[in-house]
Amino acid sequence: MTNEVMLRRALIMIVLLAVAGCGALGNVTEAAAPTAAFTLSPVAAEQVAAGSRHLVVREATAAGALMSDRILIKPNRLQAEYLSDGRWTDPAPLLVQSLLVQSLQNAGGFGLVGRNDDGLLPDYSLLVDLRDFQAEVAAEGAISVRVGMILTLVREEDRRIADTRRFEAVVAAQSDGVADIVAAFDAALTRALTEGVAWTLAQGR
């Protein structure tokens, strides 16, 4: 094999490796592209008279599809997908727990409101079962957001259930854009939290 042939083959290999390297770099760049992260608003409820009792909001439970920081959308009743261009700042159950704690703190009514890991000795525990937290696509293509949760208030003194109730809200999105879908999530969660906070305050007195 002549030096010229060997040199030609070496040049071909260098070119092939460079092309492969560019493709790999492109994949890494695409995978590293930032995805917009969204959060939602707590309820800015009107302050009520502060009480002396302590409340702990337990971490929300949820089905598998909701145990994620990805934004769930259901094209139909039996199919679950996630938006590719947006996510939550926390997994949905943690996000809802955090917003419920903030909303109850904003409202007052309890001497102290915290999470299950705050080391409190509570008078009440609030259990949260997140049933719905998704966008839904109607047959005609319109998108709406459904938020549904079951709240259960437990008296820690005797571990008895004080009461339990389901809260649900559905809000239509203005478009199929991620910003409008997130805005519909915010509106639906605000409605559910507003009712849930008022109910919790009434039961915990």
C-alpha positions in Angstrom: 0.0 0.0 0.0 1.5 3.3 -1.1 1.9 6.3 1.1 -0.6 8.2 -1.1 -3.3 5.6 -0.5 -2.7 5.5 3.2 -2.9 9.3 3.4 -6.1 9.3 1.5 -7.7 6.7 3.8 -6.5 8.6 6.9 -8.1 11.8 5.5 -11.4 10.0 4.9 -11.4 8.7 8.5 -10.8 12.1 9.9 -13.7 13.5 7.8 -16.1 10.7 9.0 -15.1 11.2 12.6 -15.6 15.0 12.3 -19.1 14.5 10.9 -20.0 11.9 13.6 -18.7 14.3 16.2 -20.9 17.2 14.9 -23.9 14.9 15.0 -23.2 13.9 18.6 -22.6 17.5 19.6 -25.9 18.4 17.9 -27.7 15.8 20.0 -26.1 17.0 23.2 -27.0 20.6 22.4 -30.6 19.7 21.6 -30.9 17.6 24.8 -29.5 20.4 26.9 -31.9 23.0 25.4 -33.7 24.6 28.4 -37.4 23.8 28.9 -39.5 26.6 30.4 -40.4 25.9 34.0 -43.7 27.2 35.4 -45.2 27.6 38.8 -48.7 28.6 40.0 -50.2 31.1 42.4 -51.3 30.6 46.0 -54.6 32.1 47.1 -54.3 35.6 48.4 -57.3 35.0 50.8 -58.7 37.7 53.1 -57.1 37.3 56.5 -59.3 35.9 59.3 -58.6 36.0 63.0 -55.6 33.9 64.0 -56.3 30.8 66.1 -53.9 28.9 68.3 -54.2 25.5 66.6 -51.4 24.0 64.5 -52.1 22.4 61.1 -49.8 20.2 59.0 -50.5 19.8 55.3 -49.2 16.3 54.3 -47.6 15.7 51.0 -50.2 15.1 48.4 -50.8 11.6 47.0 -51.5 11.1 43.3 -51.7 8.5 40.6 -48.5 7.6 38.6 -49.1 10.0 35.7 -49.3 12.9 38.1 -46.2 12.1 40.0 -44.0 14.2 37.7 -42.9 17.7 37.1 -44.1 17.4 33.5 -47.4 19.0 32.4 -49.9 16.3 31.8 -52.3 16.6 28.8 -54.9 14.0 27.9 -55.9 13.8 24.2 -58.7 11.5 25.2 -60.0 9.7 28.3 -57.6 6.7 27.9 -54.4 8.5 26.8 -51.9 10.5 28.7 -49.1 12.6 27.3 -46.9 15.4 28.4 -46.2 18.9 26.9 -42.8 19.0 25.4 -42.2 22.7 25.8 -42.9 23.2 29.5 -42.8 21.7 33.0 -43.6 22.5 36.6 -40.9 23.8 39.0 -41.8 20.8 41.2 -43.6 17.5 40.8 -47.4 18.2 40.8 -48.1 16.7 44.3 -45.3 18.8 45.9 -46.4 21.9 44.0 -50.0 21.6 45.2 -48.9 20.9 48.7 -46.7 24.0 48.7 -49.4 26.2 47.3 -52.0 24.9 49.8 -49.6 25.7 52.7 -49.0 29.2 51.4 -52.7 29.8 50.8 -53.6 28.7 54.3 -50.8 30.8 55.7 -52.1 33.8 53.8 -55.6 33.2 55.1 -54.7 33.0 58.8 -57.1 31.1 61.1 -54.4 28.7 62.4 -51.6 29.6 64.8 -49.2 27.8 62.5 -49.4 26.0 59.2 -46.5 23.8 58.0 -45.5 20.8 56.0 -45.2 17.2 57.2 -41.4 17.6 57.6 -41.4 20.7 59.8 -41.3 18.8 63.1 -44.6 20.2 64.3 -46.9 18.7 66.9 -50.1 19.5 65.1 -53.7 19.6 66.2 -54.8 18.7 62.7 -53.4 17.0 59.7 -54.7 17.8 56.2 -54.5 14.9 53.8 -54.4 15.8 50.1 -55.4 13.3 47.4 -54.7 14.9 44.0 -57.1 13.2 41.6 -56.9 15.5 38.5 -54.2 17.9 37.4 -54.2 17.8 33.7 -55.2 19.6 30.4 -57.9 17.8 28.4 -58.6 17.9 24.7 -62.2 17.9 23.6 -63.5 16.3 20.5 -63.5 19.6 18.6 -60.0 20.4 19.7 -60.7 22.9 22.5 -58.4 22.5 25.5 -59.6 22.8 29.1 -57.8 22.2 32.4 -59.2 20.1 35.2 -58.0 20.3 38.8 -59.5 18.0 41.4 -58.5 17.0 44.9 -59.9 15.3 47.9 -59.1 17.0 51.2 -59.4 15.1 54.5 -58.9 16.8 57.8 -57.7 14.5 60.7 -57.8 15.4 64.4 -54.4 14.3 65.7 -55.7 14.0 69.3 -57.7 10.9 68.5 -56.8 10.3 64.8 -60.4 10.6 63.8 -61.5 12.2 60.5 -63.1 15.5 61.1 -64.4 15.7 57.6 -63.5 15.0 54.0 -64.6 16.7 50.7 -63.8 16.8 47.0 -62.9 20.1 45.3 -62.8 20.4 41.5 -62.6 23.2 38.9 -62.5 23.2 35.1 -61.2 26.2 33.1 -61.0 26.6 29.3 -57.6 27.5 27.9 -57.6 30.5 25.5 -55.4 28.5 23.0 -53.2 25.4 22.7 -50.1 27.4 23.6 -48.2 26.4 26.7 -48.6 29.9 28.3 -52.4 29.8 27.9 -52.6 26.3 29.2 -50.6 27.2 32.3 -52.8 30.2 32.8 -55.8 27.9 32.8 -54.1 25.7 35.3 -53.6 28.7 37.5 -57.2 29.8 37.3 -58.5 26.3 38.0 -56.2 25.7 40.9 -57.1 29.1 42.4 -60.8 28.1 42.3 -60.1 24.7 44.0 -57.8 26.2 46.6 -60.1 29.0 47.4 -62.9 26.6 48.3 -60.5 24.2 50.0 -59.0 26.8 52.2 -62.4 28.2 53.3 -63.6 24.6 54.1 -60.4 23.8 56.1 -60.7 27.0 58.1 -64.3 26.2 58.9 -63.6 22.6 59.9 -60.5 23.5 62.0 -62.1 26.0 64.3 
